[in-house]
Amino acid sequence: MVSDRGLDVLRVIVQDYVASREPVGSKSIVERHSFGVSAATIRSDMAQLEEEELITAPHTSSGRVPTDKGYRVFVNQLADVKPLSSAQRHAIEAFLGDSADLDDVLARTVRLLSQLTHQVALVQYPSLGRSRIRHVELVQLSDTRLMTVLITDTGRVEQRIIELTTTGSAADIATIRARLNAELTGLGLTEAAAHLTSFADGLEPAQRPLAGLIAESLSEQVLANRQDKLVMAGAANLARTGDDFSGSIFPVLEAIEEQVTLLRLFGEMEQEVGSISVRIGRENEQYGLAEASVLSSGYAASGGELAQLGVLGPTRMDYSSNMTAVRAVARYLSKLLGDN
């Protein structure tokens, strides 16, 4: 068992190593921190930590660095997750509050989270398994081009341009628009896709070719919306921390390019709003991220759907600050989407 002082020694080893990227020795601990004991006593504590596999020596006669197990103890028992300062909170509110729609707010979210943490930021679109259609809009751009706009109750807006092979009058388009909203509003996405297959059959024969093109486009949009998606920002931060990976960072880059991989990882992490889930190093080995850590928190969209946001970076990261940022942004995003 590690003593209380031993845990405090582990805390400062993690903090000092994260700050300096240099192995931490007993002399440095005595000089930098007020333990009130000799360097020999600190060395004894460090020997116990090493025996418990919480720290390790990267080189002969060097200081010590945390292991994955050491980071796990730090996160579970020692990390001090503080609220953001009022200035940080105001910055989040100002940056995200100007968002125009769901796509814009999620794009802003990952940029903000990447800036706050200096890590790769990830945000998952709200799961649309139970989402419903709120509105369909048709916008005639020219005689041969039409834009279909699909809006869900989670706030997602999808647009698509149709190149028309058949023409229709403004009155025809208005009739099709009204009929679409009358029949699709409130339907779940799966139900709406099935309904669209026969939508044109209920219209006048002259309107059916145009209605069929529109229904086909909307069906593709509906089915595309059922797929989970991630938005990412800050991949360049990995290059700045390349020395924290013992080998190449390319396996990590490959993993984050595979959205399916990260979505599976997110799926295994706790989704409760306001809670923080942390996966460290070898806990992510099956995903090709054995030298990376992932921090995530759930957020709630306007339709009540849950999704994840978080950060990915090397195991040598500032867990306390990053956990604070992830939790705060998730809570604000839930409030913003709930209010809208």
N, C-alpha and C positions, 0 to 999 in steps of 0.2 A: 504494500500500500504506500502511496506517495503522501507525504506529510503536507499540511497546509502551507508551510514555507516552501516545500518543494513545488507545489502548484503555483505559488507566487513566482518562483524562479522560472518555471515554464512560461508563465505569462510574459515576463520581461524578455525571455529568449525569443519568443514569437514576435513580440512587438519590436525588439531591436533588430532582429533579422529581417523582418518585413521592411523596416525603415532603411537599413543600411546595405542589405544583401550580403553582408559579411558574417561568417560564423561568429558566434558569441562565446567569449571565454569568461571564466570566473573573475579574473581581474577587472575586466570591463564591467561586469555586473556590480562588483563592489564599488567601483569608481562612479558609476552612473546612477545607482539606485541605493536607497537608504534601508538596507536590511539590518544593519547594526551587528553583523557577524563578520568573521574573517573570511578571506578568500578560500582557506582550507575547508571551512564549513560549507561554503557555496559549492566547492568541488565535490564534497560528499553528497550534497543534494543532487548535483548534476549526475553523479555516478548512479544514484538511485533512479533518476529519470531515464538514464540510458539503459539501465537494467530492465526497466518497464517498457522499453522501446518507444519512448516518447520523444527522445532526441537522439541524434547520431553525429558522429564525427565524419565529415566529408573527406578529410585528409588526416594523415598522421600528425599528431601534436597540434592540431588546429582546435579552434573553438567548436561549438556544437550548433546544429541546426535542427529545427523541428522535423519530425517524421509526419507522415499522413495521420498516424495514430495520435501524435502530439497535437496537430491542428484540430483533430476531432475533439480531444479533451478541451482544448482552448475554446472551440465554438460551443460545446455543450455546457461548459462550466464556468469559463473565465471571460468570455467576450462581453464587453460592456456596450450594449446597444442603447445609445442615447437618442433622444428626439433631435430632429434637425433644428438648427437655429432659425429664428424668425426671418432672417435674411434669406436663408436657403428655402424656407417655405414660400416666401413671397416670390422668389425666382421661379419655383416650380409652378405656382399659380399663374404667374404672368406669362410664362412660356407656353404652358399647355392650355391656358384659358382662351387663347386666341384661335384655337383650332376650328377648322371649318366643318369637318365631318370625321367619321371614325377613322378613315384612312389617314387623314392629316394628323389626328391626335395620336395615333399609334406611331407614325413616323416621327413626330416630335418627341414622343415618350422615349424611344430608343436613343435618339440623339442626346436628349437631356441626361438619361441614365448613364450613357457612355461618358459624357463630360463629367458627371459627378463622381464616377468610380474609376475612370481610366481603364475600363475593361471592355470586352465585347458585350454589348447590351442586346437582349433578346426580348421580344414580346410576341405572344401568341394571339392570333385573332380569336375572338369569342367563338366557342364551339357552336355551330349552327344546327346541331342535331334537332333542337326543339324550336329553332327560330321560325318566325312566320313572316309572310309578306305584308308589309304595311301599305305600299303604294307602287304602282307602275306608271311611268310617264313615257310618252312618245313625243319626240321632238323632230319635226321635219326640217332637215338641213338644206335640202334641195329637191329637185324632182326625182333624183335617183339615190338619195342618201337619207337615211332615217336613223336617229339615235334612240335606243331603248335604255331606259333608266329603271333599275330595280332597287327598291329600298326595303330593308328588312326592319323588324322591330328591335333589333340590336343596334341599329344605327348605321349599318353598312350600306354604302351606296355603290352600285356597280353600273357602269355605262358601257355600251357597245354600239358600234356603228354598223349599220346594215347597208350593203350595196343592193339597191332594189333592182330586180329583174322584171318587176311589174309595177305599174303605177296605181296610185289611188288618190282620190280627192281629199281635201282637208276634212270634208264631212265624213268620208270613210274612216280616216285616221281617228277622228274624234269618236266615232261609233265604236271602233275597235278598242280604243283606250278605255272608254266607259265600260264596255263589256268585260275587258280584262280585270279592271278594278272590282267590278261587281262580283266576278267569279273567283278571283284569286286572293283578294284581301282577307287576311286572317288565316289562310291555309299554311300548313307546314311545308317546308321545301320539297320533301318527297312527294307529298300529296299534290302540290302544285305542278311538279314535273309530270306526274301521271295525267293530271287534268289537261295540260297543254297539248298532249298528243292528239286530242280530239276537239280542241278549242275551235278551230276554223269551221268545223262541221255545223256549228250552231249559227253561222252568219249567212247573209245573203250570198248566192252563188258568185256574184260579181266581186264580192269582198274577200272571198275565200283565198285566192292566191296570195294577196298581200297579208292577210291574217295568218296564213300558214308560215310565211317567211318570219313574221314577227314572233309567232309562237315558237318556232324553231330556235330563234336567237335567244328568247327568254328562257327556254328550256335549258340551253347550254349554260346560260348565266346561273340559273338555279342549281344545276348539278355542280358547276364549278364552285359555287358558294358553300357546298356541303363539305368541301375539302379543308382540313386544317391548314393554316398557313402561319409562317413566322415572318416577322420583320426584324432586321438586324442592323446594327451600326457599331462602329468602333473596331472593326477587324484590324485596322492599322495599329491598334494598341498592342496586339500580340507581337508585332515586330519589335516594338520598344521593350518588350519583356522577354525577348528570345533567349537571353542568357539563363532564364529561369527553367528552361526545358533542357534536360540532359542531352537529348538528341536534337532532331529537327522539329520545327514547329509545323511542318507540312502535314503530318497526321492529324493535328488539331485543326488546321485549316480545312482539310478534307472532311473532317467530321462536321464542322459547322456549315459546310456547303450542302451537306445531306440533311435537309430539313426533316426527313422522316426519322433520322437518328435522334435528333434533338427533340422532336415531338414525342418519341417514345420515352426518352429520358424525362422530359417534363411530365409525361403521364404517370411516371412512377413517384414523382415528388408530390408532397402534400399541397392541396389546392386551396386550403382555407384562406379566406380573405384576412389579411393582416398578420398571418403567421409567416415564418421564414423557414424554408427547407434548404439544407446545405448538403451537397454531395462532394466529397473530397478525394482527389487523386485516384487511388486504386479502386475506390468504390465505383468509378466510372470506366473501369478497364474494358468492359464488354462493348462500350460505345466508342472506343478508340481515344479516350480522354483520360488515360491513366496518370497523366501529369498535370491535369487541370482540375479546377474546382468550379462548381456551378451553384449559384445562390438563386433561389426563386421565391416568389410569393404569389398568391392568387389575387385576382381582381374580378369584380363583378361588372358585367355589361348591363345596359339598360333593360334588356329582356330577362335578366336574372341569370344568364349563362355565365359560367366561370371559365377563366382562362389564366395563363401564367405569364409572368414577366420575370426577368432576372438578368444576371450577368454571368459571364464565363471568362476565366482567366487562369493564370498559373496558380499552383497551390500556395506560393508565396504571395499572398495578397492581404490587404488590410480588411480582414473579415468584419471587424466591428463597424467601421465606417461604411463598408459596402452593404452590410445587413441593414444598417440604418437607412441608407439611400433607397434600397430596393423596397423595404417595407413602406417608407413614406410615399414613394412614387406610386406604389400599388394602391395605397389607401386613397391618395388624391385622385388617381385614375378611376377608381370605383365611384367616388363621389361625383366626379365630373360626368361620367357616363350615366350615373343614376339620375343626376339633375337634368340630363338632356335626353 
